[in-house]
């Protein structure tokens, strides 16, 4: 037990500063000059205004969940318009392809909206609802329909395909941005929790080592070990447990958001 608590003391003493240093290195990227900060804010405003303009609305929501809903509802409306526009087309193959495409898109949209209705309004709910979302295949299907049925498509239908394509890109940008915000939030939280659990663990490990050193000279000390050792064992493992839970969650999010539209990863790469 003496050597075990010595390992706790040395291991946590090494792990805690390393984790904090890496977190601070990642978070230090937020420290920028006024010009760079202004440029980033202007880019975000331009993205938001573009989403509002394409949805024909004057104001878009500011909360992540509401904004994601806003983008998917816009995509749903444009997809319904596209399906109605080809309902009377003379080419049956075009109607069938668009109908299949629309069903696929609307199924994804309804899944996201239903999840947003049942999940609490938190940024992790937004991340979780888009973990399995990837519009690369749908973007490819748009290109295939446009190429194969170019002579049958009207200008309005081409515009609708273009708007749906842009909506897919906007959704992907939104989920990537919210993932970035989530990772920064989690790293900040991890730094604080590691300090909360790591410092007491170090102090308790040091106390137990002192207690074990006095066992042979102080008979009363041995009786305290039955109470003290389980408590300190739990405290000693807590920094590792906290780090494990955060890294597991963050790595899962990163794994499912690694690809960027219009490219996608295979299903096997999304498995453990």
Backbone as JSON, one array per atom type, in Angstrom:
{
  "sequence": "XXXXXXXXXXXXXXXXXXXXXXXXXXXXXXXXXXXXXXXXXXXXXXXXXXXXXXXXXXXXXXXXXXXXXXXXXXXXXXXXXXXXXXXXXXXXXXXXXXXXXXXXXXXXXXXXXXXXXXXXXXXXXXXXXXXXXXXXXXXXXXXXXXXXXXXXXXXXXXXXXXXXXXXXXXXXXXXXXXXXXXXXXXXXXXXXXXXXXXXXXXXXXXXXXXXXXXXXXXXXXXXXXXXXXXXXXXXXXXXXXXXXXXXXXXXXXXXXXXXXXXXXXXXXXXXX",
  "N": [[0.83, -1.21, 0.0], [1.98, 1.17, 0.68], [3.76, 1.63, -1.45], [1.85, 1.8, -3.48], [0.41, 4.16, -2.9], [2.49, 5.91, -3.12], [2.89, 5.77, -5.84], [0.47, 6.9, -6.7], [0.82, 9.52, -5.76], [3.09, 10.39, -7.23], [2.21, 9.87, -9.89], [-0.22, 11.39, -10.25], [0.85, 13.87, -9.74], [2.4, 14.23, -11.98], [0.54, 13.89, -14.11], [-1.53, 15.84, -13.78], [-0.38, 18.55, -14.12], [0.46, 18.19, -16.82], [-1.94, 17.72, -18.26], [-3.29, 20.13, -17.73], [-1.53, 21.93, -18.95], [-1.68, 21.19, -21.68], [-4.4, 21.72, -22.17], [-4.47, 24.51, -21.69], [-2.82, 25.33, -23.72], [-4.34, 24.73, -25.99], [-6.59, 26.34, -25.51], [-5.42, 28.82, -25.54], [-5.39, 29.7, -28.11], [-7.56, 31.26, -28.44], [-6.82, 33.74, -27.71], [-6.36, 36.62, -29.29], [-5.39, 39.23, -31.6], [-7.01, 42.49, -31.87], [-7.76, 42.99, -34.57], [-7.87, 40.42, -35.74], [-9.84, 39.22, -34.15], [-12.02, 40.87, -34.8], [-12.3, 40.2, -37.5], [-13.06, 37.51, -37.33], [-15.51, 37.76, -36.03], [-16.94, 39.23, -37.93], [-17.01, 37.36, -40.0], [-18.63, 35.4, -38.83], [-21.01, 36.86, -38.56], [-21.58, 37.34, -41.25], [-22.04, 34.74, -42.15], [-24.34, 34.12, -40.65], [-26.16, 36.07, -41.59], [-26.34, 35.3, -44.24], [-27.63, 32.82, -43.96], [-30.08, 33.7, -42.95], [-31.02, 35.23, -45.11], [-31.37, 33.31, -47.12], [-33.4, 31.83, -46.03], [-35.45, 33.57, -46.11], [-36.08, 35.12, -43.91], [-36.07, 37.65, -41.37], [-34.71, 37.61, -38.94], [-32.57, 35.34, -37.41], [-32.41, 32.58, -35.05], [-30.4, 32.66, -32.02], [-29.5, 30.78, -30.2], [-27.79, 27.62, -30.1], [-29.29, 25.16, -30.5], [-31.78, 26.13, -31.43], [-30.96, 27.53, -33.71], [-29.94, 25.44, -35.27], [-32.29, 24.02, -35.67], [-33.64, 25.96, -37.16], [-32.1, 25.97, -39.56], [-32.58, 23.35, -40.48], [-35.36, 23.34, -40.79], [-35.59, 25.19, -42.85], [-34.3, 23.76, -44.89], [-36.09, 21.64, -45.07], [-38.4, 22.96, -46.02], [-37.52, 23.86, -48.57], [-37.01, 21.42, -49.8], [-39.55, 20.26, -49.92], [-40.74, 22.07, -51.67], [-39.25, 21.49, -53.97], [-40.03, 18.85, -54.48], [-42.75, 19.19, -55.04], [-42.51, 20.73, -57.33], [-41.64, 19.03, -59.34], [-43.68, 17.3, -59.64], [-45.48, 17.29, -61.74], [-43.89, 16.74, -63.9], [-42.87, 15.5, -67.07], [-41.11, 13.41, -67.29], [-40.82, 10.34, -65.94], [-38.74, 9.06, -64.64], [-37.22, 11.13, -63.55], [-39.06, 12.17, -61.71], [-39.22, 9.98, -59.96], [-36.56, 9.8, -58.99], [-36.24, 12.3, -57.72], [-38.24, 12.1, -55.82], [-37.33, 9.98, -54.23], [-34.93, 11.13, -53.33], [-35.96, 13.35, -51.92], [-37.46, 12.07, -49.9], [-35.39, 10.87, -48.47], [-33.93, 13.11, -47.55], [-35.92, 14.44, -46.01], [-36.43, 12.54, -44.07], [-34.04, 12.54, -42.6], [-34.15, 15.19, -41.68], [-36.48, 15.23, -40.11], [-35.73, 13.42, -38.12], [-33.68, 14.83, -36.82], [-35.11, 17.11, -35.94], [-37.01, 15.92, -34.27], [-35.37, 14.84, -32.28], [-34.28, 17.19, -31.23], [-36.55, 18.22, -30.08], [-36.96, 16.53, -27.92], [-34.65, 16.56, -26.43], [-32.74, 18.26, -23.85], [-32.1, 21.81, -23.96], [-29.14, 22.23, -24.67], [-25.67, 22.61, -25.54], [-24.38, 20.2, -25.98], [-26.47, 18.54, -26.69], [-27.04, 19.49, -29.22], [-24.68, 18.79, -30.51], [-24.81, 16.0, -30.25], [-27.09, 15.31, -31.72], [-26.29, 15.71, -34.29], [-24.28, 13.91, -34.74], [-24.51, 11.6, -36.29], [-25.05, 12.72, -38.73], [-24.51, 13.33, -42.08], [-24.14, 14.87, -45.07], [-22.95, 14.18, -47.43], [-23.52, 12.11, -49.28], [-26.05, 12.92, -50.12], [-25.46, 15.39, -51.28], [-23.96, 14.44, -53.41], [-25.95, 13.06, -54.78], [-27.57, 15.17, -55.62], [-25.87, 16.38, -57.5], [-25.71, 14.3, -59.37], [-28.38, 14.07, -60.27], [-28.72, 16.59, -61.43], [-26.9, 16.42, -63.55], [-27.73, 14.13, -65.05], [-30.39, 14.69, -65.72], [-30.45, 17.14, -66.94], [-31.64, 18.4, -69.18], [-34.32, 18.28, -68.61], [-34.84, 19.77, -66.38], [-36.1, 22.75, -64.92], [-35.36, 26.3, -64.62], [-36.14, 27.2, -62.11], [-36.2, 24.83, -60.65], [-33.51, 24.1, -60.74], [-32.5, 26.19, -59.23], [-33.66, 25.57, -56.77], [-32.38, 23.15, -56.18], [-29.82, 24.19, -55.91], [-30.18, 25.83, -53.65], [-30.82, 23.94, -51.69], [-28.44, 22.5, -51.66], [-26.71, 24.5, -50.7], [-27.86, 24.84, -48.17], [-27.24, 22.39, -46.97], [-24.45, 22.65, -46.77], [-24.36, 24.83, -45.02], [-25.48, 23.69, -42.72], [-23.51, 21.81, -42.13], [-21.35, 23.5, -41.62], [-22.36, 24.79, -39.36], [-22.57, 22.67, -37.48], [-19.89, 21.97, -37.25], [-18.86, 24.33, -36.18], [-20.26, 24.53, -33.73], [-19.28, 22.22, -32.58], [-16.63, 22.99, -32.18], [-16.96, 25.04, -30.29], [-18.06, 23.5, -28.24], [-15.94, 21.73, -27.62], [-14.0, 23.52, -26.65], [-15.35, 24.51, -24.43], [-15.59, 22.15, -22.91], [-12.91, 21.51, -22.46], [-12.13, 23.65, -20.86], [-13.76, 23.17, -18.67], [-12.76, 20.66, -17.93], [-10.15, 21.35, -17.05], [-10.74, 22.79, -14.73], [-12.13, 20.86, -13.16], [-10.19, 18.88, -12.91], [-8.34, 20.18, -11.27], [-9.93, 20.52, -8.99], [-10.35, 17.87, -8.09], [-7.82, 16.79, -8.2], [-5.91, 18.16, -6.57], [-6.85, 17.73, -3.82], [-6.55, 14.92, -3.9], [-3.79, 14.6, -4.11], [-2.95, 15.75, -1.69], [-4.19, 14.02, 0.19], [-2.96, 11.6, -0.47], [-0.33, 12.17, 0.25], [-0.71, 12.49, 3.02], [-1.46, 9.9, 3.76], [0.87, 8.51, 3.21], [2.53, 9.6, 5.17], [1.18, 8.66, 7.39], [1.48, 5.86, 7.11], [4.21, 5.76, 7.44], [4.4, 6.17, 10.17], [3.39, 3.94, 11.43], [4.79, 1.89, 12.8], [5.74, 3.2, 15.02], [3.65, 4.45, 16.28], [1.03, 3.05, 17.77], [-1.75, 3.64, 17.62], [-2.16, 4.57, 15.08], [-2.51, 2.51, 13.2], [-5.19, 1.66, 13.42], [-6.63, 3.72, 12.21], [-6.16, 3.35, 9.55], [-7.97, 1.56, 8.39], [-10.17, 3.11, 7.85], [-9.16, 5.32, 6.52], [-7.69, 4.46, 4.25], [-9.53, 3.34, 2.17], [-10.88, 5.72, 1.5], [-8.86, 7.4, 0.51], [-7.91, 5.83, -1.59], [-10.09, 5.95, -3.36], [-10.09, 8.71, -3.86], [-7.59, 8.94, -5.05], [-7.87, 7.65, -7.51], [-9.7, 9.27, -8.78], [-8.85, 11.58, -10.39], [-7.89, 10.24, -12.71], [-10.23, 8.95, -13.52], [-11.89, 11.12, -14.11], [-10.44, 12.32, -16.21], [-10.53, 10.21, -18.07], [-13.33, 10.06, -18.64], [-13.83, 12.57, -19.86], [-12.04, 12.58, -22.05], [-12.94, 10.35, -23.47], [-15.52, 11.18, -24.26], [-14.95, 13.53, -25.77], [-13.27, 12.48, -27.78], [-15.05, 10.8, -29.09], [-16.87, 12.62, -30.17], [-15.11, 14.02, -31.89], [-14.37, 11.95, -33.6], [-16.72, 11.35, -35.02], [-17.11, 13.68, -36.37], [-15.1, 14.09, -38.13], [-14.89, 14.1, -40.94], [-15.5, 16.35, -43.7], [-18.09, 17.86, -45.47], [-18.06, 18.02, -49.06], [-17.19, 15.39, -48.61], [-16.94, 12.11, -47.12], [-16.56, 9.75, -44.42], [-16.01, 6.21, -44.13], [-18.4, 3.81, -42.83], [-17.18, 2.02, -41.13], [-15.09, 3.48, -40.02], [-16.32, 5.0, -38.14], [-16.81, 3.39, -36.05], [-16.02, 1.79, -32.91]],
  "CA": [[0.0, 0.0, 0.0], [2.88, 2.33, 0.71], [4.22, 1.87, -2.82], [0.71, 2.2, -4.28], [0.13, 5.59, -2.68], [3.62, 6.65, -3.69], [2.61, 5.86, -7.28], [-0.6, 7.9, -6.83], [1.38, 10.85, -5.54], [3.92, 10.76, -8.38], [1.44, 9.84, -11.13], [-1.1, 12.56, -10.32], [1.69, 15.06, -9.79], [2.83, 14.37, -13.37], [-0.59, 13.97, -15.02], [-2.32, 17.06, -13.64], [0.23, 19.66, -14.86], [0.49, 17.93, -18.26], [-3.29, 17.95, -18.78], [-3.57, 21.56, -17.67], [-0.7, 22.61, -19.95], [-2.26, 20.94, -23.01], [-5.66, 22.47, -22.25], [-4.2, 25.94, -21.81], [-2.25, 25.55, -25.05], [-5.46, 24.74, -26.94], [-7.45, 27.49, -25.24], [-4.69, 30.06, -25.79], [-5.67, 30.13, -29.47], [-8.62, 32.27, -28.39], [-6.2, 35.04, -27.46], [-6.04, 37.15, -30.61], [-5.35, 40.68, -31.74], [-8.33, 43.04, -32.19], [-8.08, 42.83, -35.98], [-8.27, 39.03, -35.99], [-11.13, 39.02, -33.5], [-13.02, 41.55, -35.61], [-12.48, 39.43, -38.72], [-13.81, 36.32, -36.98], [-16.89, 38.17, -35.74], [-17.56, 39.59, -39.2], [-17.28, 36.11, -40.73], [-19.8, 34.78, -38.2], [-22.18, 37.66, -38.93], [-21.85, 37.09, -42.68], [-22.65, 33.4, -42.23], [-25.69, 34.21, -40.09], [-26.99, 36.86, -42.5], [-26.59, 34.48, -45.43], [-28.65, 31.84, -43.59], [-31.35, 34.43, -42.85], [-31.44, 35.63, -46.45], [-31.84, 32.13, -47.86], [-34.64, 31.37, -45.41], [-36.44, 34.66, -46.25], [-36.47, 35.59, -42.58], [-35.28, 38.81, -40.99], [-33.89, 37.33, -37.76], [-32.35, 33.92, -37.12], [-32.18, 32.36, -33.62], [-29.01, 32.75, -31.57], [-29.15, 29.57, -29.45], [-27.36, 26.57, -31.02], [-30.37, 24.25, -30.86], [-32.77, 26.85, -32.23], [-30.37, 27.84, -35.0], [-29.9, 24.2, -36.02], [-33.67, 23.79, -36.09], [-33.91, 26.94, -38.2], [-31.48, 25.51, -40.79], [-33.24, 22.13, -40.96], [-36.69, 23.7, -41.26], [-35.39, 25.8, -44.16], [-34.03, 22.65, -45.81], [-37.36, 20.91, -45.25], [-39.28, 23.75, -46.89], [-37.0, 23.85, -49.94], [-37.16, 20.06, -50.34], [-40.97, 20.11, -50.26], [-40.96, 22.85, -52.9], [-38.66, 20.75, -55.08], [-40.86, 17.69, -54.78], [-43.97, 19.66, -55.7], [-42.22, 21.31, -58.64], [-41.45, 17.97, -60.33], [-44.83, 16.38, -59.58], [-46.12, 17.24, -63.07], [-42.87, 16.59, -64.93], [-43.19, 14.42, -68.01], [-40.15, 12.31, -67.16], [-41.11, 9.55, -64.74], [-37.5, 8.75, -63.93], [-36.87, 12.31, -62.76], [-39.97, 12.22, -60.55], [-38.84, 8.93, -59.0], [-35.28, 10.14, -58.35], [-36.45, 13.42, -56.81], [-39.06, 11.61, -54.71], [-36.43, 9.22, -53.36], [-34.03, 12.1, -52.71], [-36.72, 14.14, -50.95], [-37.77, 11.22, -48.74], [-34.15, 10.7, -47.72], [-33.63, 14.36, -46.86], [-36.94, 14.73, -45.0], [-36.25, 11.59, -42.97], [-32.96, 13.08, -41.76], [-34.61, 16.43, -41.04], [-37.44, 14.89, -39.05], [-34.98, 12.8, -37.03], [-33.01, 15.9, -36.09], [-36.11, 17.95, -35.26], [-37.61, 15.14, -33.18], [-34.38, 14.77, -31.21], [-34.19, 18.51, -30.6], [-37.76, 18.41, -29.26], [-36.92, 15.7, -26.72], [-33.41, 16.77, -25.69], [-32.6, 19.57, -23.21], [-31.46, 22.82, -24.81], [-27.73, 22.38, -24.31], [-24.85, 22.5, -26.73], [-24.07, 18.8, -26.25], [-27.62, 17.98, -27.41], [-26.86, 19.87, -30.62], [-23.6, 17.95, -31.02], [-25.24, 14.61, -30.31], [-28.1, 15.11, -32.76], [-25.65, 15.78, -35.6], [-23.17, 12.97, -34.82], [-24.71, 10.7, -37.42], [-25.48, 13.48, -39.9], [-23.5, 13.62, -43.1], [-24.9, 15.11, -46.3], [-22.09, 13.97, -48.59], [-24.24, 11.3, -50.27], [-27.14, 13.73, -50.67], [-24.84, 16.35, -52.19], [-23.61, 13.68, -54.62], [-27.19, 12.76, -55.51], [-27.97, 16.41, -56.29], [-25.03, 16.53, -58.7], [-26.08, 13.27, -60.35], [-29.67, 14.43, -60.86], [-28.51, 17.76, -62.29], [-26.18, 16.01, -64.76], [-28.49, 13.16, -65.81], [-31.68, 15.23, -66.16], [-30.23, 18.56, -67.19], [-32.56, 18.92, -70.2], [-35.68, 18.26, -68.11], [-34.96, 20.65, -65.22], [-36.36, 24.17, -65.16], [-34.46, 27.18, -63.86], [-36.57, 27.21, -60.7], [-35.77, 23.57, -60.03], [-32.06, 24.2, -60.54], [-32.3, 27.1, -58.1], [-34.01, 24.84, -55.55], [-31.27, 22.24, -55.91], [-28.71, 25.01, -55.41], [-30.47, 26.26, -52.28], [-30.7, 22.77, -50.81], [-27.01, 22.24, -51.54], [-26.16, 25.51, -49.79], [-28.34, 24.55, -46.82], [-26.43, 21.28, -46.45], [-23.15, 23.21, -46.39], [-24.56, 25.65, -43.83], [-25.67, 22.79, -41.59], [-22.21, 21.23, -41.8], [-20.56, 24.57, -40.98], [-22.92, 25.01, -38.02], [-22.21, 21.59, -36.55], [-18.46, 22.08, -36.99], [-18.63, 25.46, -35.28], [-20.76, 24.16, -32.4], [-18.33, 21.25, -32.04], [-15.48, 23.75, -31.69], [-17.38, 25.69, -29.04], [-18.24, 22.47, -27.23], [-14.63, 21.23, -27.21], [-13.38, 24.55, -25.81], [-16.09, 24.52, -23.17], [-15.26, 20.94, -22.17], [-11.52, 21.6, -22.0], [-12.12, 24.58, -19.72], [-14.39, 22.44, -17.56], [-11.82, 19.62, -17.51], [-9.08, 21.97, -16.28], [-11.24, 23.12, -13.4], [-12.45, 19.64, -12.41], [-8.92, 18.21, -12.58], [-7.8, 20.86, -10.09], [-10.8, 20.25, -7.84], [-10.17, 16.5, -7.59], [-6.41, 16.42, -8.17], [-5.2, 18.72, -5.42], [-7.16, 16.92, -2.63], [-5.98, 13.57, -4.03], [-2.37, 14.7, -3.8], [-2.8, 15.99, -0.25], [-4.55, 12.81, 0.92], [-1.91, 10.6, -0.69], [0.81, 12.55, 1.09], [-1.07, 12.21, 4.41], [-1.42, 8.45, 3.99], [2.28, 8.11, 3.27], [3.02, 9.97, 6.5], [0.57, 7.74, 8.35], [2.17, 4.57, 6.99], [5.54, 5.89, 8.02], [4.35, 6.18, 11.64], [2.69, 2.77, 11.95], [5.61, 1.13, 13.74], [6.05, 3.98, 16.22], [2.4, 4.9, 16.92], [0.05, 1.96, 17.63], [-3.09, 4.12, 17.28], [-2.25, 4.9, 13.65], [-2.96, 1.36, 12.42], [-6.64, 1.61, 13.42], [-7.18, 4.72, 11.27], [-5.95, 2.95, 8.16], [-9.17, 0.91, 7.87], [-11.08, 4.16, 7.38], [-8.48, 6.29, 5.66], [-7.21, 3.89, 2.98], [-10.55, 3.34, 1.1], [-11.18, 7.09, 1.07], [-7.75, 7.92, -0.3], [-7.89, 5.06, -2.84], [-11.1, 6.56, -4.23], [-9.61, 10.04, -4.27], [-6.43, 8.79, -5.93], [-8.3, 7.25, -8.85], [-10.66, 10.21, -9.36], [-8.32, 12.34, -11.53], [-7.85, 9.39, -13.9], [-11.61, 8.72, -13.94], [-12.36, 12.37, -14.74], [-9.76, 12.46, -17.5], [-11.06, 9.17, -18.95], [-14.67, 10.41, -19.1], [-13.77, 13.72, -20.76], [-11.35, 12.2, -23.29], [-13.82, 9.44, -24.2], [-16.59, 11.97, -24.88], [-14.39, 14.42, -26.79], [-12.77, 11.69, -28.9], [-16.22, 10.31, -29.82], [-17.35, 13.76, -30.96], [-14.15, 14.29, -32.96], [-14.38, 10.84, -34.55], [-17.91, 11.43, -35.86], [-17.12, 14.95, -37.09], [-13.8, 14.24, -38.76], [-15.03, 14.41, -42.36], [-16.13, 17.62, -44.06], [-18.82, 17.78, -46.73], [-18.85, 16.91, -49.6], [-16.54, 14.1, -48.42], [-17.45, 11.37, -45.98], [-15.78, 8.6, -44.01], [-16.76, 4.94, -44.18], [-19.08, 3.47, -41.58], [-16.24, 1.33, -40.24], [-14.25, 4.44, -39.33], [-17.11, 5.59, -37.07], [-17.02, 2.38, -35.03], [-14.92, 1.64, -31.95]],
  "C": [[0.86, 1.26, 0.0], [3.35, 2.66, -0.7], [3.07, 2.31, -3.74], [0.42, 3.69, -4.12], [1.3, 6.46, -3.14], [3.43, 6.82, -5.2], [1.5, 6.88, -7.55], [-0.01, 9.31, -6.75], [2.21, 11.29, -6.75], [3.15, 10.83, -9.68], [0.54, 11.04, -11.3], [-0.29, 13.85, -10.42], [2.21, 15.31, -11.21], [1.64, 14.64, -14.3], [-1.29, 15.32, -14.97], [-1.66, 18.25, -14.35], [0.26, 19.46, -16.37], [-0.87, 18.21, -18.89], [-3.62, 19.44, -18.8], [-2.76, 22.32, -18.72], [-1.26, 22.43, -21.35], [-3.55, 21.73, -23.19], [-5.4, 23.96, -22.45], [-3.59, 26.26, -23.17], [-3.35, 25.62, -26.1], [-6.3, 26.0, -26.76], [-6.75, 28.81, -25.53], [-4.89, 30.56, -27.21], [-6.79, 31.15, -29.53], [-8.07, 33.66, -28.13], [-5.69, 35.6, -28.78], [-5.97, 38.66, -30.57], [-6.73, 41.2, -32.13], [-8.72, 42.84, -33.65], [-8.55, 41.42, -36.32], [-9.62, 38.72, -35.35], [-12.26, 39.66, -34.3], [-13.33, 40.75, -36.88], [-13.31, 38.18, -38.44], [-15.27, 36.65, -36.71], [-17.62, 38.52, -37.03], [-17.88, 38.35, -40.03], [-18.51, 35.41, -40.15], [-21.08, 35.53, -38.55], [-22.56, 37.43, -40.39], [-22.52, 35.74, -42.87], [-24.09, 33.44, -41.75], [-26.63, 34.97, -41.03], [-27.31, 36.08, -43.77], [-27.67, 33.43, -45.15], [-30.02, 32.51, -43.5], [-31.89, 34.78, -44.23], [-32.01, 34.46, -47.23], [-33.14, 31.58, -47.29], [-35.76, 32.4, -45.52], [-36.97, 35.09, -44.89], [-35.52, 36.72, -42.17], [-34.32, 38.52, -39.85], [-33.8, 35.82, -37.55], [-32.1, 33.75, -35.63], [-30.68, 32.42, -33.29], [-28.57, 31.52, -30.78], [-28.8, 28.45, -30.42], [-28.49, 25.64, -31.46], [-31.41, 24.91, -31.75], [-32.23, 27.17, -33.62], [-30.29, 26.59, -35.88], [-31.3, 23.82, -36.51], [-34.04, 24.71, -37.26], [-33.34, 26.47, -39.55], [-32.19, 24.27, -41.35], [-34.66, 22.43, -41.44], [-36.62, 24.38, -42.62], [-35.14, 24.73, -45.22], [-35.29, 21.86, -46.09], [-38.28, 21.65, -46.2], [-38.82, 23.72, -48.34], [-37.16, 22.47, -50.58], [-38.61, 19.79, -50.73], [-41.3, 20.88, -51.53], [-40.42, 22.1, -54.12], [-39.54, 19.57, -55.46], [-42.15, 18.1, -55.49], [-43.7, 20.16, -57.12], [-42.04, 20.26, -59.73], [-42.63, 17.01, -60.37], [-45.48, 16.22, -60.94], [-45.12, 17.11, -64.21], [-43.18, 15.38, -65.81], [-42.25, 13.23, -67.88], [-40.38, 11.58, -65.84], [-39.85, 9.25, -63.93], [-37.06, 9.91, -63.05], [-37.77, 12.41, -61.52], [-39.56, 11.19, -59.49], [-37.55, 9.28, -58.27], [-35.46, 11.27, -57.34], [-37.27, 12.98, -55.61], [-38.2, 10.83, -53.72], [-35.48, 10.15, -52.61], [-34.75, 12.89, -51.62], [-37.06, 13.32, -49.71], [-36.54, 11.04, -47.86], [-33.83, 11.94, -46.91], [-34.63, 14.61, -45.73], [-36.86, 13.76, -43.83], [-35.16, 12.08, -42.02], [-33.42, 14.31, -41.0], [-35.55, 16.12, -39.88], [-36.75, 14.22, -37.86], [-34.3, 13.85, -36.18], [-34.01, 16.73, -35.31], [-36.75, 17.21, -34.09], [-36.65, 15.02, -32.01], [-34.25, 16.1, -30.49], [-35.4, 18.79, -29.73], [-37.67, 17.67, -27.93], [-35.69, 15.93, -25.86], [-33.43, 18.13, -24.99], [-31.81, 20.53, -24.1], [-30.05, 23.08, -24.3], [-26.9, 22.11, -25.55], [-24.49, 21.05, -27.02], [-25.23, 18.11, -26.96], [-27.52, 18.29, -28.9], [-25.77, 19.01, -31.25], [-24.09, 16.52, -31.22], [-26.2, 14.36, -31.46], [-27.48, 15.13, -34.15], [-24.49, 14.8, -35.74], [-23.3, 12.05, -36.03], [-25.12, 11.4, -38.7], [-24.31, 13.72, -40.84], [-24.22, 13.71, -44.44], [-24.08, 14.88, -47.55], [-22.82, 13.18, -49.68], [-25.38, 12.09, -50.91], [-26.61, 14.81, -51.61], [-24.45, 15.65, -53.5], [-24.85, 13.38, -55.45], [-27.72, 14.0, -56.23], [-27.17, 16.59, -57.58], [-25.42, 15.52, -59.77], [-27.4, 13.6, -61.03], [-29.51, 15.61, -61.83], [-27.83, 17.37, -63.6], [-27.06, 15.11, -65.63], [-29.78, 13.73, -66.4], [-31.59, 16.72, -66.45], [-31.27, 19.13, -68.16], [-34.0, 18.98, -69.72], [-35.9, 19.25, -66.96], [-35.22, 22.09, -65.66], [-35.38, 25.0, -64.34], [-34.83, 27.22, -62.39], [-36.12, 25.94, -59.98], [-34.26, 23.55, -59.81], [-31.74, 25.1, -59.36], [-32.61, 26.4, -56.78], [-32.92, 23.84, -55.19], [-30.07, 23.01, -55.34], [-28.94, 25.47, -53.98], [-30.36, 25.11, -51.29], [-29.24, 22.42, -50.59], [-26.36, 23.22, -50.57], [-26.61, 25.27, -48.36], [-27.56, 23.41, -46.18], [-25.07, 21.79, -45.97], [-23.28, 24.05, -45.12], [-24.77, 24.8, -42.58], [-24.34, 22.19, -41.16], [-21.31, 22.26, -41.12], [-21.04, 24.78, -39.55], [-22.49, 23.92, -37.05], [-20.71, 21.59, -36.26], [-18.16, 23.22, -36.01], [-19.09, 25.13, -33.86], [-19.86, 23.1, -31.77], [-17.12, 21.96, -31.47], [-15.8, 24.43, -30.37], [-17.5, 24.67, -27.93], [-16.89, 21.96, -26.7], [-13.94, 22.25, -26.3], [-14.05, 24.61, -24.44], [-15.7, 23.32, -22.3], [-13.82, 20.98, -21.66], [-11.39, 22.55, -20.81], [-12.69, 23.9, -18.47], [-13.45, 21.37, -17.02], [-10.7, 20.2, -16.66], [-9.53, 22.26, -14.85], [-11.5, 21.88, -12.56], [-11.18, 18.9, -12.0], [-8.28, 18.86, -11.36], [-8.61, 20.55, -8.84], [-10.54, 18.86, -7.25], [-8.7, 16.13, -7.43], [-5.66, 16.91, -6.95], [-5.56, 17.97, -4.13], [-6.57, 15.51, -2.7], [-4.5, 13.57, -3.68], [-2.15, 14.88, -2.29], [-3.11, 14.73, 0.55], [-3.51, 11.71, 0.73], [-0.69, 10.9, 0.16], [0.53, 12.24, 2.56], [-0.97, 10.72, 4.7], [0.03, 7.95, 4.05], [2.89, 8.44, 4.62], [2.48, 9.02, 7.55], [1.25, 6.38, 8.31], [3.58, 4.64, 7.57], [5.55, 5.86, 9.53], [3.69, 4.96, 12.24], [3.51, 2.04, 13.02], [5.86, 1.88, 15.04], [4.81, 4.43, 16.97], [1.33, 3.83, 16.73], [-1.33, 2.43, 17.2], [-3.26, 4.37, 15.79], [-2.85, 3.75, 12.86], [-4.48, 1.28, 12.36], [-7.28, 2.59, 12.44], [-7.05, 4.27, 9.82], [-7.18, 2.28, 7.56], [-10.16, 1.91, 7.3], [-10.42, 5.02, 6.32], [-8.12, 5.73, 4.28], [-8.29, 3.84, 1.9], [-10.87, 4.74, 0.58], [-10.1, 7.61, 0.14], [-7.6, 7.13, -1.6], [-8.88, 5.65, -3.85], [-10.63, 7.9, -4.75], [-8.45, 9.94, -5.24], [-6.8, 8.43, -7.34], [-9.18, 8.31, -9.52], [-10.07, 11.05, -10.49], [-8.26, 11.52, -12.82], [-9.27, 9.13, -14.42], [-12.18, 9.95, -14.64], [-11.74, 12.53, -16.12], [-10.3, 11.44, -18.5], [-12.42, 9.57, -19.51], [-14.65, 11.56, -20.09], [-13.14, 13.32, -22.1], [-12.23, 11.27, -24.12], [-14.91, 10.21, -24.93], [-16.07, 12.85, -26.01], [-13.89, 13.64, -28.0], [-13.93, 11.13, -29.73], [-16.77, 11.42, -30.72], [-16.42, 14.03, -32.14], [-14.19, 13.2, -34.03], [-15.55, 10.95, -35.51], [-18.01, 12.74, -36.61], [-15.82, 15.18, -37.84], [-13.92, 14.66, -40.23], [-15.77, 15.71, -42.57], [-16.82, 17.44, -45.4], [-18.06, 18.55, -47.8], [-18.19, 15.54, -49.47], [-17.1, 13.43, -47.17], [-16.5, 10.22, -45.67], [-16.64, 7.35, -44.09], [-17.38, 4.67, -42.82], [-18.15, 2.8, -40.6], [-15.38, 2.3, -39.45], [-14.99, 5.15, -38.2], [-17.39, 4.6, -35.95], [-15.8, 2.32, -34.12], [-13.98, 0.55, -32.43]]
}
